[in-house]
Amino acid sequence: MGMKTAISIPDDLFLIAEQTAKRLGLSRSELYRRAIGAFLQRNNDKLVTDTLNEVYDEQAVEDHLDPILLQMQFASLEQEQW
């Protein structure tokens, strides 16, 4: 058994949730658990993606590096013909 909680939702949303739970053969609690789980998963995935994008954003990297160190790193790369 998990934690019990009380929430307030609009009547129309409650009725749709009740109909959906019945149609899927789920209890109200199971429907809410799945819905909250899916919402949290989507938002957690977005948080991870946003964090990775920030970490690997070239401008953010350049802003955090010592300009002399950055210049030395670029100078050490082999020059390639494109």
Secondary structure by P-SEA (a helix, b strand, c coil): ccccbbbbbcaaaaaaaaaaaaaacccaaaaaaaaaaaaaaaaaaaaaaaaaaaaacaaaaaaaccaaaaaaaaaacccccc
